[in-house]
Amino acid sequence: MILRSTYDTEEDWPELVKKWDEGISNLRDKAQLKEYTRTKIWLYEVESISDFTLWNQFRMDFEGFTAETFKKIGSSTLQSLRICLRCGGV
């Protein structure tokens, strides 16, 4: 379930991965949260991360997120994240 239609070309993804490599820190804008989450989903799927490794990476990537933070992401992106985690054995 790679989010290919999110950006125009495959070349956009490596730039986004680099942008969000250090995490999202204090930036909690809805658009940034959505972009961050979609980038992480793409990365998990491309790298075929699964099981405990996926769970551990997810916990590190989304450390400090609250229920309110996840609500800001938007339902379709949040659903994609849940599907990615479930398909990855989490």
C-alpha positions in Angstrom: 0.0 0.0 0.0 2.7 2.4 -0.9 1.4 6.0 -1.2 2.6 6.6 -4.7 0.0 9.1 -5.6 1.0 11.5 -2.8 3.8 13.1 -4.7 4.5 13.5 -8.4 7.6 11.3 -8.7 9.6 8.7 -6.8 12.4 11.3 -6.6 10.3 13.3 -4.1 10.4 10.5 -1.5 14.1 10.5 -0.7 14.0 14.2 -0.2 11.1 13.9 2.3 12.9 11.0 4.1 15.9 13.2 4.5 13.7 16.1 5.6 12.1 14.1 8.4 15.1 11.9 9.3 15.5 13.6 12.7 11.8 13.4 13.5 9.2 16.1 13.7 10.3 17.7 17.0 7.9 20.5 18.0 6.3 21.1 14.6 2.7 20.1 15.0 1.1 21.8 12.0 -1.6 19.5 10.5 0.1 19.5 7.0 3.5 18.7 8.5 2.1 15.9 10.6 0.4 14.4 7.6 3.5 14.7 5.4 5.7 13.2 8.2 3.3 10.3 8.7 3.0 9.6 5.0 6.8 9.7 4.6 7.2 7.2 7.4 4.6 4.9 5.9 6.4 5.0 2.6 9.8 4.3 4.3 8.5 1.4 6.3 7.1 -0.2 3.2 10.0 0.4 0.9 12.4 -1.0 3.5 10.1 -3.9 4.2 10.3 -3.3 7.9 8.1 -5.7 9.9 7.4 -7.3 13.2 9.4 -6.1 16.2 11.6 -3.9 14.1 8.6 -2.1 12.7 7.1 -1.7 16.2 10.4 -0.4 17.6 10.9 2.1 14.7 7.2 3.3 14.9 7.7 3.9 18.6 10.8 6.0 18.0 9.3 7.9 15.1 6.1 8.8 16.9 7.5 9.3 20.4 5.7 12.0 22.2 2.6 11.9 20.0 -0.6 12.0 22.0 -4.1 11.1 21.0 -4.7 14.7 20.1 -1.6 14.7 17.9 -2.8 11.6 16.0 -6.2 13.2 15.5 -4.6 16.1 13.6 -3.1 13.7 11.1 -6.4 13.0 9.4 -8.4 9.9 9.2 -7.3 8.6 5.8 -3.6 9.0 6.6 -4.1 7.5 10.0 -5.9 4.5 8.4 -3.0 4.0 6.1 -0.6 4.0 9.1 -2.8 1.4 10.8 -2.9 -0.8 7.7 0.9 -0.5 7.3 1.5 -1.5 10.9 -1.0 -4.4 10.8 0.3 -5.7 7.5 3.8 -5.4 9.0 2.9 -7.7 11.9 2.4 -5.0 14.5 
